Amino acid sequence: MLNSSPSGPPTGATPFDLDSPAPLNFVFVTFAPAGVNAVPNSFPGFPWSLLGFPDHHPVNFFYSWYPTIGGTCTFPSFAIPPNFPVKLLFQSVGIVNGQIEFSTPAVLDVL
């Protein structure tokens, strides 16, 4: 059971801000490699992501979808227990002018 307040996300969740020209964004999450200066694998997003981030990170899990009416939204990560070391990469995908666009990835690093 997650602790939560009546007016906010579960205790232990981290808020992420999403700024996107796409009206609807699909957020994916994957485990990132642990270690100092470790980066997750990616592959070029071309020819899909011409306006956004040039790399696409392979995803393991669909997290959720969020509307970005007006260009922005804030969404919470899932709650992570205290003292549970994990490194997660969040990346969203949206459609802008008929093109698939990838967001700049956000890495949540819990030590």
Secondary structure, 3 states (H helix, E strand, C coil): CCCECCCCCECCCCEEEEECCCCEEEEEEEECCCCCCCCCCCEECCCCCCCCCCEECCCCEEEEEEECHHHEEEEECCCCCCCCCEEEEEEEEEEECCEEEECCCEEEEEC
